[in-house]
Each structure stands twice: as C-alpha cells, then as structure tokens.
Amino acid sequence: MGSLFDLFFVASMPILKVLLITALGLFLALNRIDVLGETATHELNKVVFYVFGPALVGSNLAKTVTIKSFLTLWFMLVNVLLTFLLGSAMGWILAKLTKPPKHVKGLILASCSSGNLGNMPIIILPAMCKEKGSPFGAADVCERYGLAYASLSMAIGSVYFWLYAYNIVRISSKEAIANTGVIAETFVLNVQPETEPPLQSSEFSLQIKSSSRIKQCLRIISQEFNLKAVLAPSTIGAMVGFIIGTISPLRKLLMDNVATLHVVGDTSFMIGDAAIPCTTLILGANLLRGLKGSGIQVSAVMGIIAVRYIFLPVLGILIVKGAVVAGFVQSHDIFFQFVLLLQYALPPAVSIGTVTELFGAGQKECSVIMLWTNVLAPVTLTLWCTFFLWFLS
C-alpha cells in the first residue's frame, strides 16, 4: 500500500482540486468581480439542479450499475441511512445543549445528519484513482467503479435528504415563522358542523366520520412531509439510470460505445460532466455570505464540526469493520470499504442551503455553517482519507 507519506499524497490531491475550484467560485462572487453574484448563482444553481445533476447521476448509473453489481453494493443503502440516523441523534443532543432558536434547531439536525454524498465523492474517487501510487488498481477500472460508487451514493443520499433532512428544516422553519405571527397554521382532525343533517343510521354516520378523518389525515401527512420533494430531478435521474443499467437490452442500446443510440448516452455524459465544476463554483460563491457572519452560536458551529469530522468517522470505522466481519461487505474490496468510510467524514450537504433559501429562514446561519465546515474540510478529509487508506491496508 505504500508509505504513509505516499498515502497522504494520494489522499490530498483530490481534496486540493476541490479547494481550488471552491476558491475560484468565492473569487468570482466578490463584488468587484461580480461574475457569480446572487442572481447568477441562483440561475446557475437551477441549471445544475434540473439539468446537470440528473444527467450526471443517471448516465453514470446507467453505464456502471447492473443487477449483479447492485447486489454487491446493497450495504451502501444501510450505510447512508446510518449516517443520517447517527448524525440526527448527535445533532439532537447538540441542539439540547446549545438551545438555539427553532429555525436553527432544524438546521443543526440537517447539518449533522446529511453529508455531501454526491459532489465530494464524484470529485474525490475518480481523482484518487488517477494518482500515481493509488492502492485501488488500474486507473481506468478504478475510475469506472469510482463513478459507479459515487453515483449510487449521490442517488441514495438524494432520496434520504429530500425525504428526511428537507422536512426537518421545513417544519422547524414553519414553526419559527408561526411563532412570530407571520404564519399560523392549525390542523383540525375532527370538525363537527353547527347543524348536522339527520342520519339514516348510526352505522352509516360512523362510516362517514371515519372516511372524513382518513382523508384529513392523509392530507396532513402529504402537507407535512411533502412527498413530492422526494422526486427531485436527481432522484428521477437516478431511477432512470438504474432502470437502464439493470435492463440489459436498454443498456446495450443506449450506453455501449457501438450501440445504435450511443449518441444519447454520450450526450448525457457530456451534460453531466458540467455538474461537478458548476456545483463546486456555486459552493464557493455561497461561502462568501458566511464571511459576513450571523447570530448563530459559536458552540453550535463547533458542535456540528465535531459531529461531522470526529464522532461520525469514528463510528463509521466501527460500523464498516463490523459489516466486513459479518460478511455484509466483501473483505477484499478495499475500494468499496473506502467509499463507505468516506461517507461518514464528509461536510454537510450543499442542498441544505437550497432548502433554507426556499423557506426564507436560516440562510445566514447556514452560510456560516457551510463556511467553516468547508474551510476545515480539506484538512479533515485529507487526514481521514489517509487514515482510511492506512487502516484498510
């Protein structure tokens, strides 16, 4: 596996690439430059969200993930879920200790639970394969598998994020706004009319009441959890890519280099390649707002940093090692094990900023969290990646 210095070099180069692109995005967002001002960033973010991101996830899944390969990668579903659950538990403890405002409480829970499971792995894993001295074998094979792992990580993380973290921020934001008197919502499950019509029978009356209550409950569930948000464009792209990849005739028709419709697959790859640099530039532009500071507690920010960069990676080592011992993960596939470990050491998901912008609560606090977690990410990720490589050796 090489010396510790060689491992450190292999781990640091991909992180440095992320840092350079992020710094460029921050520079372009400066008032003097104003290439990535608020309007430009917002519009570019929409293009990434609706076009580049889905193309990236869908094309890579269609190219690399088959039924056979998915059966060997099933533990990633459990692993990502554990990052959310463990992060939420520690975020809840942190919120109890720091006692932040309600809209910040949801932000803390989301920041601790949801990591940047898409952009970071898609940058780090292929870049690590290309470095001289990489422990993951031939560069072309490693890169193909790296893109598959990263795409699957992005797809799973996207579903969990929009199903779980999105609703945490949404509900806490609505509660905070309601408490200020701007919005007040009342849900009534059992509303009786002032004058009831005569009932033909007590049994019929009971059926009417039960049906009404069920409809109201379903409507409340739909409003509270906004299940439509689960079908974000990246999630739809992942579904399409998975269907194409697992249905052999479709895969051969669209994704093989000599296929009849290979131009469709080539075009999707070309569009998807723009997602990584654009997203990283947007991240850098958004960090500029965090430099202006906000009223968020220093203890809350330090707690999030501790959860994401200390406690979660340590727990991840125990979980992944246990999965290997239990036979859930193949012991010889060190690349897949590295990906599973990496998922515990990532900074908070960039999409959290999108959600705070959407509901108009916690934008400044989110920018500060993103600033400090991403400023420290190059250091922590390099150290953890180096340790993971040494650990797997």
N, C-alpha and C positions, 0 to 999 in steps of 0.2 A: 504493500500500500504506500510505501514511500515514507520519508522522514516527516516529522511534524511540520517543519517549515514548508515542505512541498505541499502538504495538505492545506496549510494556511493560505498558500499562494493560490491553489485551485479554488478554495472557498471564497477568497477575497475578490477575485477578478469580476465575477458576475455582479457582486454587490456594488463594486465600484462603477460598473456600467449604469446601474440603476441610479446611483448617486449623481453621476454626471448629467444624465437626462433630466433628473428632477431639478438639479441646479439650473439647467438651461430653461426649464419651464418657469422657475421662480424669476430668473433674469428677464424673460420675455414679458412677465406680468408687471414689472416695475412701471411706475407712472411715466418715467422718462422714455421708456421703450414702447409700452402700451400695445404690444402685438397680441398678448394674451390677457387683455383686460376682462372685466366681468362679463361683458356681452359676448366677446369672442370665446371665452372659456365655456360659457353656458351653451352656446351654439355647437361648439366642438364636442362638448360632453353629450349632447343629444345625438350627434352623428355616431359617436363611439357606442352609445347605449343602444341605438336602434339598428346600426349597420355593422360597424367594425367588430364589436364584441360577439354578436351572434354568428357572424361569418367565421371568426377565429375558432370559437368553440365547436361549431358544427362541422367545419371542414376537417379539423384535427381528429375529432371523434370518429367521423366517417372513414377517415384514412387509416386509423390505427386500432380502434376498438372493435373487436369481434366478440361473438358469444363465448368463444374459448378463452380469450384474454380477459373478458369481464369476469368470468368465473374464478380467475386467479386474483382479481383485484377487488373482490366484494368487500373485503375488510375495510377498504377506504370509506365506504358508507358509514360503517360503525365508528371509524376513527374520527372523521369530521364531526359526526354527531357528538362524540365525547368531548371534542374541543369546545363545542358550543355549550354543552351541559356543565362541564367543569369550569369554564370561564364564567358562565352565568352565576354559578354558586359562589365563586370568589368575588365576582362583581357585586352580588347581593350583600355579602359581608362587608365589602368596601363601602357600599352605599350606607349601610347601617352605622359604620364607624365615622364616616365623614359628614353624614346628614346633609346632603346637598338639596337644592330646590328640586321640585318634582320633575321638571323637564330635563334637568341634568341627571337625575337618577336613571332615567331610561337610557340616556346617552352613555352613562358609565356601564350599565349592563350590556349594551350593544358593543361597546368598545372592548370589553373584556371577553365577550363570548364569540364574536365574529372576526376572524382574521382575514387578511388579504390573500385568499386561497386561489385567486385566479392570476392576477397580474404578476405577482412576485414569482411564483413557481414557473410561469411560462417564460420569464426572463432568465431566472437563475438556472433551471435544469438544463436547457439546451446549451447555454453558455458554458456551464461546467463540463459538459461532455466534450466541448471543443478545446478545452485547456490541455496543454501538454502535461502528462502525468496524471490524467484523470483515472480514478480507480474503477470506472464503470465500463471499461472495454472499448471496442471500436467506436469512433466518434459518430459515424453515420447511424449505426444501430442504436447507440445510446441516445442520440438526438431524437430518433423516431419514437423510442419508448418514453423519453422525457416529455415530448409533446403530448403523448397519449396520457401519461400520468397527470400532467399539468391541466390538460383539457378536462379530464374526468374530475379533477379536484375543483376546477372552476365551476363545472356543471353542478356538482353536489353542493358546493358552497353557496352557489346562487339560489338553489331551491331552499336550503336551510335559512339563508339570510332573509329572503323575502317572506318566508313563512313564519319566521321567529323574530329575528332582530328588528325587522321592519315594523312589526306590530308592537314591539316593546317601545320603540321610540314614538310611534304614532299615538299609542294610548297615553303614555306619560305626557306627551305634548298637549294632547286634548285636555287632560286633567288639569295641567298647569294653566292653560288658557281659560278653561271654565272657571277656575278658582278666582281669576282676575275679573270675572264678569263679562268677558268678551263673548264667550260662547257658553251656553248652559244646555246640557243635554239630559233628558230624563227618559228612562226606559220604563214603560209600564207593561207588565205582563198580563194583568187581569183587569180589564176596563169594563165596567158594567154600564150600560146605557141608563139614562134617567128613568125612562119608562120602557119596560120590556113588553114585547108583544106576547100575547097568550101562547103558551106552549101546548102542543098536541099531547106530549107525554114527557115524563121526567127522563126517560132513556134518550129520546131524541134531543132534548135540551142538553144533556151531558155530552152527546156526540158533537154538537155544535160548539160548545165551550172547549172541548179537547182539541178539535180541529183548529179553532182560532188561536189557542195557546201554542200549538205546534208551529203554525205559520209565523207567529210573532217571534218565537224562539229562533227559528231558522233565519228570519230576517235580521235579528240581533246578532247572531253568530256571523252572518255574512257581512254585516256592517263593522263589527268589532275586529274581525280578523282579515277582512278584505282579501279573500282567497284569490281574486283576480290578479293580485300583485305577485302571486307565486308564478304565474305565467309571464314573467318578464321576458323580453326578447332573447336574452342569453339562455334562459331556460328552454324556450321554444327551439332555439338553435341547437341546444344540446339534445333535445328529443329527436329532432330531425336527423342530426348527425348519428345518434345512436341507432335509429331505425335503419339508416342507410348502411352503417357499418355492420350491423348484425344480420341484415338480409343480403346474402351473398350475391344474387343476381344484380341487385341495385348497386352494390358496392363495386362490382366489376364494370357495370355500365357507366358509372359516374367518376370513379376515383382512380382506376388503373390508368397508367400513362398511355396505353394503347387502346383505351376504351373508346367506344363510339362517341360518347358525350363527355370525354375527359375535359373538354374546354370549360364545362360547368364547374367541375372540381377545381381546375386551375384558377378560374376566376374567383371562386370563393376563397382560395388560399391567398390570392393577391390582395383581396379586400381585407381579409383577416389579418394580414401582416401589418396593416396600419394601426391596429388596435393597441399594440404594446407601446410604441413610442408616443402615440397620442395620449393614452391614458397616463403615462408617466409624466408627460409635459403638463397635463391638467393637474396632477397631484402637486407638482412644483408650484404652479400658479396659485393653487388654493392655499398652499402653505404660507404665502405672503400675508394673508389675512391674519394668520396666527401670530405673526411677529408683532402685531399691534396689541396683542394681549386681550384679556377679558376678565370678568369677575370670578372665573372658576377657581376653586381652591387648589393650592399647590399640592396639598396632601392627596387630593383625588387624582391629579395627573400622575403623581409619583406612584400611587397605588395601582393605576392602570399599567404603568410601565413595569412594575414589579410582577403583576399577574401575567402579562404577555411575554415578558422576557426572562423571568426567573421561575415562577411556580409552574406555569403550563409546560415549558420544555422539560422540567424535571419529571413531572407526572407523565409526560409523553414518552420519555425513555422507559419508565416502568411499564407503561401500557404496551408499547410496541415490543419490548422484550418479552412480556408475558404472552403476547399474541404469537410470537415465534415459538416459544416453548410449548404453547398449547396446540401448535400446528395450524393456526389460522393463517399464518403468513409463512411462505417458504423461506427456510433459513439461508439458502444460497443466493436469494435475490436481494442483494445488499442495496441495489438502486431503489427498489420499491420500499425497502425499510427506511432508506434515507428520506424519501418523499414523505412517508408517514411521520417521521420525526420532525421534518421541516414544517409540517402543518401546525405544530404546537409552538413554533418560535417566530411566527410572522407578526407584523404590525397589524393594527386594526384595519378592517375592510374600508376601502375608499368609498364604497357605496353609502356608508353612514352619513357622509357629508351631503350626498344627494338627498337622503331622507330628511335631514334637518332643514335643508333648503325648501323641500316640498311642503313641510308643515310649519315653517316660519318660527321655529323655536330651537334654540341651542346652537345656532350657526357659529357664533363667535367662540363658544366653548368648544365646539367640535374642531374648529380650526386650530385652537391651541393644543388640543389633544393630538391631532394629526401632526402638528408641527414637531412636538417633542418626541413623539413615538417614532416618527420617520427620521428625525435627526439622529436618534440613537440607533435606528435600525441597521445602518451599515456596520456599526461596531458589533452590536449584539448578534446579528445574523452571521457575520464573519466568524466570530468566536464559536457560536453554536454549530455552524456548519463544519468548522474544523474539528470540533469535539465529536460531532456525529460521525465524521469520516474515520476518526481515530477509534471511536467506540465500535464501529462496525467491522473494523479490521481484526 
